Amino acid sequence: MKTPILAANLLVLPMLLALTGCEKPTVDVPSSVTTIGQVTPVAVHVRDPHGVSKFTATLTQNGAEYKAFELAAPSKAADTAVSFEIGAKTTPQLKDGSAKLVLEATSGGLMHEKTRVERDVNVVTQPPSVSADSEQHYLYLGMADLATLNVTGASTSAGVRVGDQTFRAWPMPGGKPGMFSLFAFAWNMPQGTTPVVFASNGANEVSTPLTVIFPKKEQPVYTQHEIQVSDQFMQKVLGELDPGGSGDPVERFVKVNTEMRKSNNRTLADLRLKTADSFLWHQPFIRQAHSQAEATFADVRSYMYHGKKIDQQVHLGYDLAVTQHVGVEASNDGKVVWAAPLGIYGNCVVLDHGYGLQTIYGHMSRIDVHEGDMVKRSQVMGLSGMTGMAGGDHIHFAMQLDGVQIDPKEWWDEHWIKDHVLKRVDVAGFEK
């Protein structure tokens, strides 16, 4: 008779454990919680199917322990969002330096299992200071410039901010004092936007404006074009970029031209994270030899199908045509950070030139380089073509700076490079 009873107990035990709750809660802390200042917000998630009966946040420093937060009432939710503030304002005993944030959560189950999470943090109560150069920065839509800055005090990031776009600062080459930042004034940035240099220590941020001049009469005027979408071109695009799609061809074409374009541009922008912290180039940038520009930067394109406008997009590059299947030349020395198909850009190569500056080569029929390769200025990297959203054989050439696409024409100008880059930072090996 004991065997059936034992078997019954073995069946009931897991059910009892599930009902009473013997699992520990999980506490998810954002990886960004590394520095605390005067007032630093913290948002964590505590997950437990039986809810949370207790949650506390404690700061420890130099052997002392300070309670920073306690959940006011138990939560029955399986996923409890807990938000609170920590820092020197709520815990005035804290000193600048290292500390530890300790989070403890107690399950709402009958067993009241506990989870303890510890995170090393840096207490920084004083903001850094930042000063900008005294240069007059002439700004043009879609163009770039270089600012120098000095940062004192502890900082985790610094650079130039233009509207909602941030451009990193880098230590001066050769160990010289100060920092510099290549930054862009995007083609669609409101003209009254003033760039600022900033420095942050993760808890506090300071900024100061650059001295800028915005010549209104000299700003670029973007051209407008009508692109006639034939049935043949639509079939070509859909066959290559949406081969398994179904439904109205016009809707599919517009979806490719909008949603895929946005996705591809995000992929390009993310390549900024693969940039080198040095100048990889030592000569002026060059334009594809013997090329004719069939389209220029920030052209506004209206896509017409059977006399009706079906879409509008902005073309952020140059369409350079030479002959069919011409060798695609590297604009300058650099490292290949992309060499693969990329949606509307077709077969695409992206070269990194250091400090966030990158060149893009699209619509190629063949790619002869690989990610990680180092290439030389004017080196042939493959052949031009009409892959992606291209109606004829050409090279889509573009440039981006920290993920923001810019007009390449000033980088083709040796005098501009000398005036805006070489006068402010040293590019090793560049003949001035």
C-alpha positions in Angstrom: 0.0 0.0 0.0 3.0 2.3 0.5 3.9 2.3 -3.2 0.6 4.0 -4.4 0.9 6.6 -1.6 4.5 7.3 -2.6 3.6 7.7 -6.2 0.7 10.0 -5.3 3.1 12.1 -3.3 5.5 12.4 -6.2 2.7 13.6 -8.4 1.4 16.1 -5.9 4.8 17.5 -4.9 5.5 19.4 -8.2 2.0 20.8 -8.1 2.5 22.1 -4.6 5.8 23.6 -5.5 4.2 25.3 -8.5 1.4 26.7 -6.3 3.5 27.8 -3.4 6.3 29.2 -5.5 9.9 28.2 -4.9 11.5 30.0 -7.8 13.5 33.0 -7.3 12.4 36.3 -8.9 14.5 37.7 -11.7 15.7 41.3 -11.5 16.6 43.0 -14.8 18.8 46.1 -14.5 19.7 48.2 -17.6 23.4 48.0 -18.5 23.4 51.8 -18.6 23.3 52.0 -14.8 27.0 52.5 -14.2 27.2 56.1 -13.0 25.1 58.0 -10.5 25.2 61.8 -9.8 23.0 64.1 -7.8 19.8 62.6 -9.0 19.9 59.5 -11.3 16.7 57.7 -12.4 16.8 53.9 -12.3 14.1 51.7 -13.9 14.2 47.9 -13.3 11.9 45.0 -14.0 11.2 42.3 -11.3 9.6 39.2 -12.8 8.0 36.5 -10.7 4.7 34.6 -11.4 3.7 35.1 -7.7 4.4 38.8 -7.7 6.8 40.7 -5.4 6.4 41.0 -1.7 9.4 43.2 -1.1 11.9 45.2 -3.1 14.8 47.3 -1.8 17.7 49.3 -3.3 20.7 49.9 -1.1 24.0 51.8 -1.8 27.2 50.7 -0.1 30.4 52.7 0.0 33.5 52.4 2.1 31.9 49.9 4.4 28.8 51.9 5.0 25.3 51.0 3.8 22.5 53.4 2.9 19.0 52.4 2.0 18.0 54.3 -1.1 14.5 52.9 -1.9 11.9 50.4 -0.7 8.8 49.3 -2.6 5.8 50.9 -0.8 3.5 47.9 -1.1 3.6 44.3 -2.5 2.9 43.8 -6.1 0.9 40.8 -7.5 2.0 41.4 -11.1 4.1 38.8 -12.7 6.2 41.6 -14.2 6.6 44.6 -11.9 8.2 47.8 -13.2 10.1 49.6 -10.4 11.3 53.2 -10.9 13.2 55.2 -8.4 15.9 57.8 -8.0 19.3 57.5 -6.4 22.2 59.9 -5.9 23.8 62.4 -3.7 20.6 64.4 -3.3 18.8 61.5 -1.7 21.9 60.0 0.0 24.1 63.0 0.9 26.6 60.7 2.7 27.9 59.5 -0.8 31.3 60.7 -1.9 32.7 60.8 -5.4 34.3 57.5 -6.3 33.3 53.8 -6.5 30.2 52.4 -4.8 27.9 49.4 -5.1 24.2 49.3 -5.9 22.5 46.4 -4.2 19.0 45.3 -5.3 17.0 42.7 -3.4 13.6 41.3 -4.4 11.5 38.8 -2.4 9.0 36.6 -4.2 5.3 36.8 -3.3 5.2 33.0 -3.2 4.8 31.0 0.1 8.5 30.2 0.1 9.5 33.9 -0.2 12.6 33.2 -2.3 15.0 36.1 -2.6 17.2 37.4 -5.4 20.1 39.8 -4.8 21.7 41.7 -7.6 24.9 43.8 -7.2 26.1 46.5 -9.6 29.4 48.4 -9.3 28.7 52.1 -9.9 30.7 55.3 -10.0 29.5 58.3 -8.0 30.1 61.5 -9.8 28.5 64.6 -8.2 30.4 67.3 -10.0 29.8 67.9 -13.7 32.7 68.2 -16.2 33.4 71.4 -18.0 33.8 71.9 -21.7 35.0 74.8 -23.8 34.7 75.2 -27.6 37.1 76.5 -30.1 37.0 80.2 -31.2 36.6 79.3 -34.9 33.8 80.7 -37.0 32.0 77.6 -38.4 30.3 78.3 -41.8 27.4 75.9 -42.0 25.7 74.7 -45.2 22.9 72.2 -45.5 24.2 68.7 -46.0 27.8 69.7 -45.3 30.4 68.8 -42.6 32.8 70.7 -40.4 35.3 70.1 -37.7 35.3 71.5 -34.2 37.9 71.3 -31.4 37.1 71.3 -27.7 38.6 70.9 -24.3 37.1 68.8 -21.5 38.1 68.9 -17.9 36.9 66.8 -15.1 35.6 63.2 -15.3 33.6 62.5 -18.5 32.3 59.4 -20.3 31.3 61.1 -23.6 31.8 64.3 -25.4 31.3 65.7 -28.9 29.1 68.0 -31.0 25.3 67.8 -30.9 23.3 69.3 -33.8 19.6 69.1 -33.1 18.9 65.5 -32.2 22.1 64.2 -33.8 25.2 63.5 -31.9 28.8 63.3 -33.3 31.5 61.8 -31.1 34.7 63.7 -30.0 38.1 62.0 -30.3 41.4 62.7 -28.6 43.7 64.8 -30.7 46.1 62.7 -32.9 49.6 62.3 -31.7 48.8 62.7 -28.0 48.2 66.5 -28.3 45.9 68.1 -25.7 42.3 68.6 -26.4 39.7 66.7 -28.6 38.1 67.2 -32.0 34.8 66.2 -33.6 33.8 65.9 -37.2 30.2 66.9 -37.4 27.5 67.3 -40.0 24.7 69.8 -40.6 22.1 67.4 -42.1 20.4 68.3 -45.4 17.0 68.6 -43.6 18.2 70.2 -40.4 16.2 73.4 -39.5 18.4 76.4 -40.4 18.1 78.0 -37.0 19.7 75.1 -35.3 22.9 75.9 -33.4 25.5 73.2 -32.9 26.8 72.8 -29.3 29.8 71.0 -27.9 29.0 68.9 -24.9 30.6 66.7 -22.3 28.8 64.2 -20.0 30.0 62.0 -17.1 26.9 59.8 -17.2 25.2 61.7 -14.4 25.7 65.3 -15.5 26.0 67.0 -18.9 27.3 70.5 -19.8 27.3 72.2 -23.2 28.2 75.4 -24.9 27.4 76.7 -28.4 29.8 76.9 -31.3 30.2 80.2 -33.1 28.4 79.6 -36.4 27.7 81.6 -39.6 24.8 80.4 -41.8 25.1 82.1 -45.2 21.4 82.0 -46.2 22.1 83.2 -49.8 24.7 80.5 -50.3 22.7 77.5 -49.2 22.3 74.6 -51.7 19.0 74.5 -53.6 18.0 70.9 -54.1 16.8 69.8 -57.5 13.6 68.0 -58.1 13.2 65.2 -60.6 10.4 63.0 -61.9 11.4 59.3 -62.1 9.2 57.6 -64.7 8.5 54.1 -63.4 7.8 51.7 -66.3 6.2 48.3 -65.9 9.5 46.8 -66.8 11.4 48.7 -64.0 8.7 47.9 -61.5 8.9 44.2 -62.3 12.7 44.4 -62.1 12.7 46.0 -58.7 10.0 43.6 -57.3 11.6 40.5 -58.8 14.9 41.4 -57.1 13.8 43.0 -53.8 10.4 41.5 -53.1 10.5 38.1 -55.0 8.1 36.4 -52.7 5.6 39.2 -52.3 2.0 39.3 -53.4 -0.7 41.9 -53.9 -0.8 45.2 -55.8 2.5 45.8 -57.6 2.4 49.6 -57.0 1.8 49.1 -53.2 4.7 46.6 -53.1 7.0 49.0 -55.0 6.2 51.9 -52.7 6.8 49.7 -49.7 10.2 48.7 -51.0 11.0 52.3 -51.8 10.0 53.5 -48.3 10.3 50.8 -45.6 13.3 49.0 -47.2 15.0 52.3 -47.8 14.6 53.3 -44.1 15.8 49.8 -43.0 18.8 50.0 -45.3 19.8 53.5 -44.1 19.6 52.3 -40.5 22.0 49.5 -41.4 24.4 52.0 -43.0 24.1 54.3 -40.0 24.9 51.5 -37.6 28.3 51.0 -39.4 29.5 54.1 -37.5 30.1 51.7 -34.7 32.8 50.0 -36.8 34.9 53.1 -37.4 38.6 53.4 -36.6 40.0 55.8 -34.0 42.6 57.2 -36.4 42.8 58.8 -39.8 43.1 56.0 -42.4 43.5 58.4 -45.3 46.4 60.7 -46.1 45.4 62.3 -49.4 42.4 64.2 -50.8 39.4 62.1 -51.6 38.8 61.5 -55.3 35.7 61.2 -57.5 35.3 58.2 -59.8 37.5 58.9 -62.8 35.8 60.2 -66.0 32.3 60.0 -64.4 29.3 62.1 -65.1 26.8 63.0 -62.3 23.4 61.8 -63.3 22.0 62.8 -59.9 23.4 64.8 -57.0 23.0 65.0 -53.3 19.5 65.5 -51.8 17.6 65.4 -55.1 13.9 65.3 -54.4 12.5 62.5 -56.6 8.9 62.1 -57.5 8.1 58.6 -58.7 5.6 58.7 -61.6 3.7 55.6 -62.8 1.4 55.9 -65.8 1.2 59.7 -65.2 0.4 59.5 -61.5 2.7 60.3 -58.6 3.0 57.2 -56.4 5.9 58.1 -54.1 8.5 60.7 -53.2 12.0 60.1 -51.8 15.2 62.1 -51.2 18.3 60.8 -52.9 21.3 61.1 -50.5 24.2 60.6 -52.8 25.6 61.0 -56.3 24.8 58.8 -59.3 28.1 58.5 -61.2 28.0 57.0 -64.7 31.0 56.1 -66.8 30.6 53.0 -69.0 28.9 49.7 -68.4 30.6 47.5 -65.8 33.4 50.1 -65.1 35.8 49.4 -62.3 34.5 51.0 -59.1 37.4 53.0 -57.5 37.9 53.6 -53.8 37.7 57.3 -53.0 40.5 57.1 -50.5 42.4 54.7 -48.3 40.1 52.8 -45.9 38.9 49.6 -44.4 36.0 47.6 -45.9 33.2 47.4 -43.2 30.5 46.2 -45.6 30.7 44.1 -48.8 27.3 42.5 -49.5 23.9 43.1 -51.0 21.9 45.9 -49.2 18.4 46.2 -50.4 17.8 49.2 -52.6 21.5 49.8 -52.8 22.1 46.4 -54.4 25.6 45.0 -54.2 27.2 47.5 -51.8 30.6 48.3 -50.4 31.2 50.6 -47.5 34.7 51.9 -46.6 35.6 53.3 -43.2 38.1 56.1 -43.3 38.3 56.7 -39.5 36.7 59.0 -37.0 33.2 58.2 -38.3 33.8 59.2 -41.9 32.7 56.5 -44.4 32.0 56.2 -48.1 29.3 54.1 -49.8 29.3 52.5 -53.2 26.0 51.0 -54.5 24.4 49.1 -57.4 27.6 47.1 -58.2 27.3 44.1 -60.5 30.3 42.5 -58.8 32.2 42.9 -55.5 35.9 42.0 -55.4 36.7 43.0 -51.8 35.7 41.5 -48.5 34.8 42.9 -45.1 38.0 43.6 -43.2 40.1 44.3 -46.3 42.3 47.4 -46.3 42.1 49.2 -49.7 44.1 51.9 -51.3 42.9 55.1 -52.9 41.7 54.5 -56.5 41.8 50.7 -56.0 39.2 48.9 -58.0 36.8 47.1 -55.6 34.4 45.6 -58.2 32.3 46.6 -61.2 29.4 49.0 -61.6 26.0 47.7 -62.4 22.3 48.2 -61.8 21.5 46.0 -58.8 19.0 47.2 -56.3 16.8 50.1 -57.2 18.7 51.2 -60.2 17.3 51.7 -63.7 20.7 51.8 -65.5 24.3 51.0 -65.0 25.9 53.5 -62.6 27.6 53.9 -59.2 25.6 55.3 -56.3 28.3 57.1 -54.3 27.6 58.6 -50.9 29.3 59.6 -47.7 28.2 59.5 -44.1 29.6 61.0 -40.9 28.7 59.2 -37.7 25.8 57.7 -39.5 24.5 61.0 -41.0 24.7 61.1 -44.8 26.4 64.2 -46.2 27.2 65.8 -49.5 30.6 64.4 -50.7 31.5 67.4 -52.9 33.5 69.3 -50.2 35.6 66.1 -49.5 36.5 66.1 -53.2 37.9 69.6 -52.7 41.5 69.6 -51.4 41.3 73.2 -50.5 38.3 72.6 -48.3 40.1 69.7 -46.5 43.1 71.9 -45.8 41.0 74.8 -44.5 38.5 72.8 -42.4 40.5 69.8 -41.3 44.2 70.1 -41.7 44.4 73.6 -40.0 42.7 72.2 -36.9 44.1 68.6 -36.6 47.1 66.8 -37.9 46.5 64.1 -40.5 49.7 62.1 -40.5 51.4 61.9 -43.9 49.1 64.4 -45.5 51.1 66.9 -47.6 50.0 70.4 -46.7 
